[in-house]
Amino acid sequence: MYAKILCCALLLSCSALLAEEFLLRIVLVNSHTEDVWLGCKAGASKKYDRGEDIFAPPPGMQTGMVTMPSPGGKLPTLYRDIRAPELPQSWELNCRPHPGKAIELSWDSSELPANLTLTMTHHGKTLNMREVSTLSIAQSTTVVVTASAKTAAETAAPADAAANGK
């Protein structure tokens, strides 16, 4: 009996840890790279991880730039930042558009992990990344992407909608 309970508890705790792993691609238009990547993965850390985190290339001519600061700020900026699966996590996207060419950020909301809430904060507004899938940046700014565990109300909402035929 105790063995079954322990086994179930271990499975649930392992599945919760694995559920926090994800990789999110944010597609960029009018930037020096075509995308940036962020996410959480077992074995990664809050520091620079060779093979997981990737330095951003230098900026191009007459184009914008989106990068993430390196951990500790001593290394070059990143365009891929993968961290340990600890929640909540936040990533800063430093967006510097070329004059007259807004940077367009977009993502596939259907690929967001179901057990997480992902938000994007820009100029004091917080966007739910499941409800909005694009953001246009016309002036230099920092956009913060935050991943956190869903609240009990957020977890229950899809079940409530399904029960009500929505």
C-alpha positions in Angstrom: 0.0 0.0 0.0 2.7 2.5 1.0 4.8 1.5 -2.0 1.9 2.4 -4.3 1.4 5.7 -2.6 5.1 6.5 -2.8 5.2 5.4 -6.4 2.3 7.7 -7.3 3.8 10.6 -5.4 7.1 10.2 -7.3 5.4 10.0 -10.6 3.4 13.1 -9.9 6.4 15.1 -8.7 8.4 14.0 -11.8 5.6 14.9 -14.2 5.3 18.3 -12.5 9.0 18.9 -13.1 8.9 17.8 -16.7 5.8 19.9 -17.3 7.9 23.0 -16.5 10.3 22.3 -19.3 9.6 24.2 -22.5 11.3 25.9 -25.5 9.6 29.0 -26.9 10.5 30.5 -30.3 9.7 34.2 -30.8 9.9 35.1 -34.5 11.3 38.5 -35.3 10.8 40.8 -38.4 13.1 43.8 -38.9 15.7 42.4 -36.6 19.2 41.1 -37.1 18.2 37.6 -36.3 15.0 35.9 -37.4 14.1 34.7 -33.9 15.0 34.5 -30.3 14.6 31.4 -28.1 13.9 31.1 -24.3 12.9 28.2 -22.1 13.5 25.9 -19.2 15.2 22.5 -19.3 16.4 20.0 -16.7 20.2 20.3 -16.4 20.3 24.0 -17.4 21.2 26.7 -14.8 20.6 30.4 -14.2 24.2 31.0 -15.5 25.6 30.6 -19.0 25.3 27.0 -20.2 27.5 26.1 -23.1 25.5 24.2 -25.7 22.1 25.6 -24.4 22.6 29.3 -24.4 23.8 31.0 -27.6 25.4 34.4 -28.0 23.7 36.8 -30.3 25.5 37.8 -33.5 26.6 41.4 -34.0 23.9 43.8 -35.2 23.3 44.2 -39.0 23.2 47.4 -41.0 19.9 49.2 -41.1 18.0 46.7 -39.1 16.8 46.4 -35.5 18.1 44.1 -32.8 16.6 41.9 -30.1 18.8 40.3 -27.5 18.8 39.1 -24.0 21.4 40.1 -21.4 23.8 37.3 -20.4 23.6 36.1 -16.8 25.7 38.5 -14.7 26.2 40.8 -17.7 29.9 40.0 -18.2 29.4 37.9 -21.4 28.0 39.0 -24.7 24.2 39.2 -25.2 22.2 36.1 -26.0 19.6 35.2 -28.6 18.9 31.8 -26.9 18.6 31.6 -23.1 17.6 28.3 -21.5 17.3 28.0 -17.7 16.6 25.5 -15.0 12.9 24.5 -14.7 12.3 26.7 -11.7 9.2 29.0 -11.6 8.6 31.8 -11.9 11.2 32.8 -14.6 11.6 36.1 -16.4 13.6 36.9 -19.5 14.4 40.5 -20.7 14.2 41.1 -24.4 16.1 44.3 -25.2 14.5 45.6 -28.4 16.2 48.3 -30.4 14.4 48.9 -33.7 16.0 50.7 -36.6 14.4 54.2 -37.1 11.2 53.8 -39.2 11.2 50.0 -39.0 9.2 48.6 -36.1 10.3 45.2 -34.9 7.5 42.6 -35.0 7.6 39.8 -32.4 5.3 36.8 -32.9 4.8 33.3 -31.5 2.6 30.3 -31.9 0.3 30.4 -28.9 -0.8 26.8 -29.6 2.8 25.7 -28.8 2.8 27.3 -25.3 3.0 24.7 -22.5 -0.5 24.0 -21.2 0.5 24.0 -17.5 2.2 27.4 -17.5 1.0 31.0 -17.8 3.2 33.0 -20.1 3.0 36.8 -20.1 4.8 39.6 -21.9 5.1 43.0 -20.2 5.7 46.1 -22.3 5.3 49.8 -21.2 3.4 48.8 -18.1 0.9 46.5 -20.0 0.9 42.8 -19.4 -0.2 40.6 -22.3 -1.3 37.0 -21.9 0.6 35.2 -24.6 -2.2 32.7 -25.2 -4.6 35.6 -26.1 -2.2 37.8 -28.1 0.4 36.4 -30.5 2.1 39.5 -31.9 3.7 42.6 -30.5 5.1 45.6 -32.5 8.0 47.6 -31.1 8.6 51.0 -32.7 11.0 52.5 -30.0 13.8 51.0 -28.0 12.5 49.3 -24.9 12.8 46.2 -22.8 10.0 43.5 -23.0 9.8 41.0 -20.1 8.5 37.5 -20.8 7.5 35.7 -17.6 6.7 32.0 -17.2 4.8 31.0 -14.0 2.7 28.1 -12.8 -1.0 28.4 -13.6 -3.2 29.4 -10.6 -6.0 27.0 -9.5 -8.5 29.3 -11.2 -6.6 29.2 -14.5 -6.3 25.4 -14.4 -10.0 25.1 -13.7 -11.1 27.6 -16.4 -10.6 25.2 -19.4 -12.5 22.4 -17.5 -15.3 24.8 -16.7 -15.5 25.9 -20.3 -15.6 22.3 -21.6 -18.4 21.4 -19.0 -20.4 24.4 -20.2 -20.0 23.4 -23.9 -17.7 26.3 -24.8 
